[in-house]
Amino acid sequence: MQTFLEEGWSSIAEVNTHAIRENLRWLRSRVDPGILQMAVIKADAYGHGAAEVGIRIQDDIDWIGVYQVREGAELRDSGISLPILVFGTPTAETARFYLEYNLVATVSRFEHFDVLLPGTAYHIKFDTGMGRVGFLPEDVTRVEREIHTQAHIRYTGLMTHFADSEVIGSEIFEVQKEHFSQIVEKLGEHVTVHASNSGATVHQQHVHYDLIRNGTSIYGFDPNGKSNASLTPALAWKSRLVQVRHLPKGAGVSYSHKWHMPTDGFVGIIPVGYADGINRNLSGKMVVEIGGKTYPQVGNITMDQIVVFLGSDDIQVGSEVVLLGGRGDTSAYRWADILGTITYEVTCMIGNRVKRVYI
Ligand SMILES: *Cc1c(COP(=O)(O)O)cnc(C)c1O
């Protein structure tokens, strides 16, 4: 633990791969046996480290999902041989990567049929109501014709993406589900059909088809923003106190003196800031955990350092500090609430100044 400081890092993100594997197992148990499972490890596995996570879970899953071709190529270079689906838009510039790295493309517009090189495998994506990318339900006949015309590329999958599958009883979801089932009737023969993201896997039934695509849930987060006892957050972000100082009552702390010492007492300095991924809007609103006790972060968060108020506790320099992780006030759910965002963004914010450690 001390070693990360010795190596010159300021903090570590401990990734518990056992927790990820348990989360994968629980998600799989929610759907019928035989349904395939894709781990979505785009965006560096939502901040957890794509290659490292991918290598450790490859025996537990059937597919990998990424967004960029570059992300897929990197995983191939790391020795991962599972099928990889690239969600991003194929272009003339990126077409060769699909063949070179054996990546499956996502076709969501007619021009993509012409961009892909002979032999490339692709899944067709329909926009059944997400309002982002994909063919519209009324395109289905033309898409079918195109699939047959373009015999030099390989049609192997059919997919859609849900806009609010984590909401039980959502009308948007029901409409999407209905649209997709009609498309599957026309184009779903002999290909891998899939729709369910984490929200649908955790909160919906009868939409899982041949494969589920699990992202945030494998890292332990319920997409509905509420802690889920069956999912264990895998990441704990830790640092150490590098200084403890005594300051007098009334002393202003950090840029612009947004906070003053309420009494004489101790403050602790932690060597992480917004450059590491502690969003500045958390200033004065987050807490850290030291020795099982929580302490408030005070004053403005700075680029490299934060200050915590220790009151009368003269804590030893070098003590471990939990910034993010576990449940309660240091959880990503809590950070997301404070920031008005979602847990997805909280873990994606953790930057490359933070050493990832796998346990
Ligand atoms: C990101 C993504 C997912 C995973 O979503 P989660 O909510 O994290 O499970 C699944 N499918 C597609 C197409 C995606 O872009």
The ligand as an SDF file (V2000), in Angstrom:
LIG
                    3D

 15 15  0  0  0  0  0  0  0  0999 V2000
  -22.7030    1.5240  -23.0420 C   0  0  0  0  0  0  0  0  0  0  0  0
  -23.5910    0.5660  -23.7020 C   0  0  0  0  0  0  0  0  0  0  0  0
  -24.1010   -0.5460  -23.0170 C   0  0  0  0  0  0  0  0  0  0  0  0
  -23.9010   -0.7550  -21.5330 C   0  0  0  0  0  0  0  0  0  0  0  0
  -24.7990    0.0440  -20.8180 O   0  0  0  0  0  0  0  0  0  0  0  0
  -24.9180   -0.1130  -19.2330 P   0  0  0  0  0  0  0  0  0  0  0  0
  -26.0650    0.7540  -18.8770 O   0  0  0  0  0  0  0  0  0  0  0  0
  -23.6440    0.4000  -18.6660 O   0  0  0  0  0  0  0  0  0  0  0  0
  -25.1290   -1.5500  -18.9640 O   0  0  0  0  0  0  0  0  0  0  0  0
  -24.8290   -1.4740  -23.7210 C   0  0  0  0  0  0  0  0  0  0  0  0
  -25.0750   -1.3070  -25.0390 N   0  0  0  0  0  0  0  0  0  0  0  0
  -24.6320   -0.2440  -25.7270 C   0  0  0  0  0  0  0  0  0  0  0  0
  -24.9340   -0.1310  -27.1650 C   0  0  0  0  0  0  0  0  0  0  0  0
  -23.8950    0.7310  -25.0890 C   0  0  0  0  0  0  0  0  0  0  0  0
  -23.4520    1.8030  -25.7740 O   0  0  0  0  0  0  0  0  0  0  0  0
  1  2  1  0
  2  3  1  0
  2 14  2  0
  3  4  1  0
  3 10  2  0
  4  5  1  0
  5  6  1  0
  6  7  2  0
  6  8  1  0
  6  9  1  0
 10 11  1  0
 11 12  2  0
 12 13  1  0
 12 14  1  0
 14 15  1  0
M  END
$$$$
